[in-house]
Amino acid sequence: MPRIAGVDVPDNKKMLFAIQYIHGIGPHFAKAILEEAGVNGDMRARDVPETQLAQINAIIDANYLVEGALRRQVQQNIQRLKDIRSYRGERHRKGLPVRGQRTQSNARTRKGKKKTVAGKKGVKAKA
């Protein structure tokens, strides 16, 4: 398996897709990196020479924030929002959707498994 930016990328995939296994590199950046390095995106990762892999590594290290550093920066940004007590920070703190989505009927991914509230619905006792 070729190692790019500290990540083992799958060697049986085309280089354009293999490089996207690095956190922080999507289709757009992958294409730009390969063009700058002069690597054909249709080549399999196992067929790319070591010299070109080193060149790809150098381009990524010089120009892109990837993997651990990117994750750390995202967490610091979220922590900053929490510290300044912004609305978005409060949504992160409560584990609710941050970008204005509705929560009455959806948002199960952010809110987690349903918590049943006793007596919320049902027939009221007759007095």
Disulfide bonds with the S-S distance in Angstrom:
none
